[in-house]
Amino acid sequence: MQEANQIAFDRLISARPVLDGCGKAGERIPGFRRNLILHSGPPVEFAAMRGPHRNGVIGAALFEGLADSESEAVGMIESGEIELGCANDWNSGGPGAGITSWSMAVLTVTERNSGTRAFAAPIEGPFGGGLGGWGVYNEKLGENLRWMGETFAPLLDQALKAAGGINIAELFASGLLMGDEEHTRQVATDRLFLSSLIDPLMNSPLSDAEQLLLLRYLNSCRRFVHHVGCASAVASLKSAANVPGSTLITAMGGNGVEFGVKVSGRGERWHTAPAPTFRGRCFRPSDSLDDAAPWLGDSSNVEAWGLGGMAAAAAPALLAERAETPADGIAQCTEMAKICFGRNPLFRIPLLPETCTPAGILAERVAELGIVPKLHGGILSRVTGGQIGVGYAGAPLECFRKALL
């Protein structure tokens, strides 16, 4: 097991995911079908879906023209005429609902060493999580999604080609040194990403008007790189998958009902337990943690990559929002290191005595020590599907135990 975990760990920390394109899901994700709608987390029956997923898959059916009404969409989903699939099983995965359908734009990431490709729908500009992340759909959101697929995606694709792709591991490494932990906070990294496109844009075939349109839209997207990070985490983790005998975690995600993990030695098999609840704060006094959906989303792959909850000490501003101190962030990283194979030398945090973030979660260490990965994330309403707050949750211990059986 030690040797197998060393192999998987070396692949994980050497992973160099590169954002190299953007296009429609039906054209970019191999094998995608017009009647297929992806969601985050492990498999879940439609009847059991929480608000963000239920509303999201219905909204996607309406957006794609698969159904003309909500009732028709429900009937087609229940009959199997509209297929539902787990995003991670398709090398995809985004925050929240993780909804992806045929005409939606997706970011494409290629892990440079293994050639592994992964995908995630980009954040929806002024609409934030929109359909893809929050599972919310209306006419205006539909218009924006169509614009993203028809106009935004080709513009970004050309810009990324002119740049020769953007190395996201290196981008995030820089962001860590500027106060981001790369899950809930990406203030600096968003700016780094935008600046990295300016020179390539000037040398691209895009017109001045097209360049300005793209830059203005990206500038309107708070936390655009979060979705980039979700795809990059999938690509990095998949590159460490399928090592016989390895217990290194290669996927973590929830569907609001169950939370699931995959381990390298068992390929694409899910190991699940009831989804965890959130701790944190709500944005409005009218909202409550009682209204929160249990963990829902594939952004927890960011922790499995070695960021987010593994890098809490990098983000004192985020810690302050949780009424915590830099010392608390250091203590969190120290605790997370106990369940990891080692540390990623690329992801440096000056406040840590060891200087680097822990990486390579091992199922047996979680099971033996009873220490679970701490997952940073947005809090979604179990009723409306929209985001109501920010906080964290602990991955359920039982799914790691099951992964060892």
C-alpha positions in Angstrom: 0.0 0.0 0.0 2.8 2.4 0.9 4.4 2.0 -2.5 1.1 2.4 -4.3 0.3 5.5 -2.4 3.7 6.9 -3.1 3.0 6.5 -6.9 -0.4 8.1 -6.7 0.9 10.9 -4.4 3.8 11.7 -6.8 1.4 12.0 -9.7 -0.9 14.3 -7.7 1.7 16.8 -6.6 3.4 16.8 -10.0 0.1 17.5 -11.7 0.2 20.6 -13.8 -3.4 21.3 -15.1 -3.5 23.9 -17.9 -6.7 25.8 -18.8 -6.6 25.5 -22.6 -10.0 26.0 -24.0 -13.7 26.8 -23.7 -16.7 25.5 -25.7 -20.1 23.9 -25.5 -20.3 20.8 -23.4 -21.8 18.7 -26.3 -18.7 19.5 -28.4 -16.0 19.2 -25.7 -17.0 16.4 -23.3 -16.4 13.0 -25.0 -19.5 10.9 -25.4 -21.9 13.7 -24.2 -25.5 13.3 -25.3 -28.2 15.9 -26.0 -30.6 14.4 -23.5 -27.9 14.1 -20.7 -27.7 16.5 -17.7 -24.9 16.2 -15.3 -25.0 17.0 -11.6 -22.5 17.1 -8.7 -21.8 14.4 -6.3 -22.5 10.6 -6.4 -25.6 9.1 -8.0 -28.9 10.2 -6.6 -32.5 9.4 -7.6 -34.5 12.4 -8.9 -37.2 11.9 -6.3 -34.6 12.4 -3.6 -32.9 15.4 -5.0 -32.6 18.6 -3.0 -33.7 22.0 -4.3 -30.5 23.0 -6.1 -30.3 19.7 -8.0 -34.0 19.2 -8.6 -34.5 22.8 -9.8 -31.3 22.7 -11.7 -32.0 19.6 -13.8 -35.5 20.8 -14.6 -34.1 24.2 -15.5 -31.5 22.5 -17.8 -34.2 20.5 -19.5 -36.1 23.7 -20.2 -33.0 25.6 -21.3 -32.1 22.8 -23.8 -35.7 22.7 -25.2 -36.0 19.1 -24.1 -39.3 20.0 -22.4 -41.7 22.8 -22.7 -42.8 22.9 -19.1 -41.7 21.9 -15.6 -44.2 19.1 -15.5 -43.1 17.7 -18.8 -39.5 17.9 -17.7 -40.3 16.0 -14.5 -42.1 13.3 -16.5 -39.2 12.9 -19.0 -36.7 12.7 -16.2 -38.7 10.1 -14.2 -39.2 8.0 -17.4 -35.5 8.1 -18.2 -36.0 10.0 -21.5 -33.8 12.7 -20.0 -30.7 11.1 -18.5 -29.0 12.3 -15.3 -25.3 11.6 -14.7 -22.6 12.3 -12.1 -20.3 15.0 -13.3 -17.2 13.4 -11.8 -17.9 10.2 -13.8 -17.6 12.3 -16.9 -14.3 14.0 -15.8 -16.3 17.1 -15.0 -17.3 18.9 -11.8 -18.2 22.3 -10.5 -19.4 24.0 -7.3 -22.9 23.6 -5.9 -25.4 21.9 -8.2 -22.7 21.2 -10.8 -25.4 21.3 -13.6 -24.0 20.9 -17.1 -26.1 20.3 -20.2 -25.4 20.0 -24.0 -25.4 23.7 -24.9 -23.8 25.1 -21.8 -20.2 26.5 -22.1 -17.6 24.4 -20.3 -13.9 25.2 -19.5 -11.5 22.6 -20.6 -8.4 21.7 -18.6 -5.6 19.3 -19.6 -3.2 17.9 -17.1 0.2 18.3 -18.8 1.9 15.1 -17.6 -0.9 12.5 -18.1 -2.9 14.2 -20.8 -6.0 13.8 -18.6 -8.8 16.2 -19.6 -11.4 17.7 -17.3 -14.3 20.2 -17.5 -16.4 22.6 -15.6 -19.1 25.1 -16.5 -17.8 28.7 -15.9 -19.4 31.0 -13.4 -22.2 32.9 -15.0 -20.9 36.5 -14.7 -23.4 38.9 -13.1 -25.7 35.9 -12.3 -23.1 34.3 -10.1 -23.7 30.6 -9.7 -26.8 30.8 -11.9 -28.1 27.5 -13.2 -24.7 25.6 -13.1 -23.9 26.4 -9.5 -27.0 27.3 -7.7 -29.6 25.4 -9.8 -31.6 28.5 -10.5 -33.2 29.1 -13.9 -35.3 31.8 -15.5 -35.5 33.5 -18.9 -32.7 36.0 -18.2 -30.4 33.2 -17.0 -31.3 31.3 -20.2 -30.4 34.3 -22.4 -27.0 34.6 -20.6 -26.3 30.9 -20.9 -27.0 31.1 -24.6 -24.7 34.1 -24.9 -22.0 32.3 -23.0 -22.2 29.3 -25.3 -22.4 31.2 -28.6 -20.2 34.3 -27.9 -18.2 34.1 -24.7 -16.9 30.6 -25.1 -15.4 31.1 -28.6 -13.8 34.4 -27.5 -12.2 32.9 -24.4 -11.2 29.8 -26.4 -9.2 32.0 -28.8 -7.7 34.0 -26.0 -6.5 30.8 -24.3 -5.1 29.5 -27.5 -3.1 32.8 -28.0 -1.8 32.4 -24.5 -0.8 28.7 -25.1 -3.0 27.8 -22.1 -2.6 29.0 -18.5 -0.9 26.8 -15.9 -3.4 26.8 -13.1 -1.2 25.1 -10.6 1.3 27.9 -10.8 -1.4 30.5 -10.9 -2.9 29.1 -7.7 0.5 28.8 -6.1 0.9 32.6 -6.6 -2.6 33.2 -5.2 -1.8 31.4 -2.0 1.0 33.9 -1.4 -1.4 36.7 -1.8 -4.1 35.7 0.7 -6.3 33.2 -1.2 -6.9 29.6 -0.1 -8.3 28.9 -3.6 -11.7 27.5 -2.6 -13.9 30.2 -0.9 -11.5 33.1 -1.5 -9.9 33.9 -4.8 -9.7 37.7 -4.8 -6.1 37.9 -5.8 -6.1 34.9 -8.1 -9.0 36.4 -10.2 -6.8 39.5 -10.8 -3.8 37.3 -11.7 -5.8 35.4 -14.1 -7.2 38.5 -15.8 -3.7 40.0 -16.1 -2.3 36.8 -17.6 -4.7 37.2 -20.6 -4.0 40.8 -21.5 -0.7 40.4 -23.5 -2.0 37.2 -25.3 -5.2 39.0 -26.2 -3.2 41.8 -27.9 -1.6 39.1 -30.1 -4.8 37.2 -30.8 -7.0 37.5 -33.9 -9.8 39.0 -31.8 -10.8 42.6 -32.7 -10.5 45.4 -30.3 -14.2 45.3 -29.6 -14.1 41.5 -29.0 -11.1 41.9 -26.6 -12.9 44.6 -24.7 -16.1 42.5 -24.5 -14.2 39.5 -23.1 -12.2 41.5 -20.6 -15.3 43.3 -19.3 -17.2 40.1 -18.9 -14.4 38.4 -17.1 -13.9 41.4 -14.9 -17.6 41.1 -13.9 -17.1 37.5 -12.7 -16.3 37.4 -9.1 -14.4 34.1 -8.4 -14.2 33.1 -12.0 -11.1 31.0 -11.2 -13.1 29.0 -8.7 -14.7 27.0 -11.5 -11.3 26.8 -13.2 -10.0 25.3 -10.0 -12.8 22.7 -9.8 -11.9 21.4 -13.3 -8.2 21.6 -12.5 -8.7 19.6 -9.3 -10.6 16.9 -11.3 -7.8 16.7 -13.9 -5.1 16.5 -11.2 -6.9 13.9 -9.1 -7.8 11.7 -12.2 -4.2 11.7 -13.1 -3.5 10.0 -9.8 -6.3 7.5 -10.2 -6.2 3.8 -11.0 -3.0 2.9 -9.1 -3.7 -0.7 -7.8 -3.6 -0.9 -4.1 -3.6 2.9 -3.5 -6.0 4.4 -0.9 -5.4 8.0 -1.9 -8.6 9.9 -2.4 -9.2 10.9 -6.0 -12.7 12.4 -5.8 -14.9 14.0 -3.1 -18.4 15.4 -3.7 -21.9 15.6 -2.4 -25.4 15.6 -3.8 -27.2 17.1 -0.8 -28.3 13.6 0.2 -25.1 11.6 0.3 -21.4 12.5 0.2 -19.1 10.2 -1.8 -15.4 9.6 -2.2 -13.3 7.6 -4.7 -9.9 6.1 -4.0 -7.2 5.6 -6.6 -7.0 1.8 -6.3 -10.8 1.3 -6.9 -11.1 3.6 -10.0 -14.5 5.1 -10.5 -16.4 3.4 -7.6 -18.2 5.7 -5.2 -18.2 5.1 -1.4 -21.0 7.1 0.2 -22.4 8.2 3.5 -25.1 10.8 4.5 -24.1 14.3 3.4 -22.7 16.6 6.1 -24.3 19.8 7.3 -22.7 23.2 7.3 -21.3 25.5 10.0 -20.8 29.1 9.1 -22.7 32.4 8.6 -25.7 33.4 6.4 -25.7 36.6 4.4 -29.2 37.8 5.5 -30.9 37.7 8.9 -33.9 36.1 7.2 -31.9 33.0 6.3 -30.8 30.3 8.7 -28.5 27.3 8.7 -31.7 25.3 9.2 -32.5 26.2 5.6 -29.1 25.0 4.3 -28.8 22.0 2.0 -26.4 19.4 3.3 -23.1 19.5 1.3 -23.8 19.7 -2.3 -21.1 20.1 -5.0 -17.8 18.8 -6.4 -15.8 21.8 -5.2 -14.6 19.6 -2.3 -12.2 18.1 -4.9 -10.2 21.3 -4.3 -9.5 20.0 -0.8 -8.5 16.6 -2.2 -6.0 18.4 -4.5 -4.5 20.1 -1.4 -6.1 23.6 -1.3 -9.2 25.1 0.4 -9.5 23.5 3.8 -5.9 22.2 3.4 -4.6 25.8 2.9 -6.7 27.7 5.5 -3.6 29.5 6.9 -3.1 31.2 3.5 -6.3 33.3 3.9 -6.4 35.4 7.1 -9.3 37.5 5.7 -11.4 34.4 5.3 -10.5 33.2 8.8 -11.6 36.6 10.1 -15.0 36.1 8.5 -15.3 33.0 10.6 -14.2 34.8 13.7 -10.9 32.9 13.6 -7.3 33.9 13.7 -4.2 33.0 11.7 -3.2 30.6 14.5 -6.5 28.8 13.9 -5.6 28.5 10.2 -2.2 27.0 11.1 -3.9 24.6 13.5 -6.3 23.5 10.8 -3.5 22.8 8.3 -1.6 20.9 11.0 -4.6 18.7 11.7 -5.3 18.1 8.0 -1.6 17.0 7.5 -2.3 14.1 9.8 -4.6 12.5 7.3 -2.4 13.2 4.2 0.4 11.3 2.6 2.7 14.4 2.4 2.9 18.0 1.3 2.8 19.7 -2.1 6.0 21.7 -2.5 4.4 23.9 -5.1 1.7 25.2 -2.8 3.6 27.3 -0.3 2.2 29.2 2.7 4.8 31.2 4.6 2.8 31.0 7.9 3.1 27.2 8.1 6.2 25.8 9.8 6.5 23.2 7.1 5.8 26.0 4.5 3.7 23.8 2.2 0.1 22.6 2.2 -0.8 19.0 3.1 -1.9 16.9 0.1 -2.9 13.3 -0.7 -5.7 12.4 1.7 -5.5 8.7 2.7 -8.7 6.8 3.5 -7.1 4.7 6.2 -5.7 7.6 8.1 -9.1 9.3 8.1 -10.6 6.1 9.4 -7.9 5.3 12.0 -7.6 8.9 13.4 -11.2 9.9 13.1 -10.1 13.2 11.6 -12.1 14.2 8.6 -11.3 16.6 5.8 -12.5 20.1 6.5 -14.4 21.4 3.4 -14.7 25.1 2.7 -17.7 26.2 0.7 -20.8 28.2 -0.1 -24.0 27.4 1.7 -27.0 26.7 -0.6 -30.7 26.8 0.3 -32.3 23.3 0.3 -35.5 25.0 -0.9 -34.7 27.7 -3.4 -31.3 26.5 -4.5 -29.6 29.9 -4.2 -26.6 30.7 -2.1 -27.5 32.0 1.4 -24.1 32.0 3.1 -20.5 30.8 3.5 -18.9 28.3 5.8 -17.5 24.8 6.0 -18.4 21.1 6.7 -16.6 18.0 7.7 -16.6 15.1 5.2 -18.4 12.1 6.7 -16.1 9.5 8.3 -18.2 6.5 7.2 -17.5 7.0 3.4 -13.7 6.7 4.1 -14.3 3.5 6.2 -16.4 2.0 3.4 -13.6 2.8 0.9 -11.3 0.4 2.8 -13.7 -2.6 2.8 
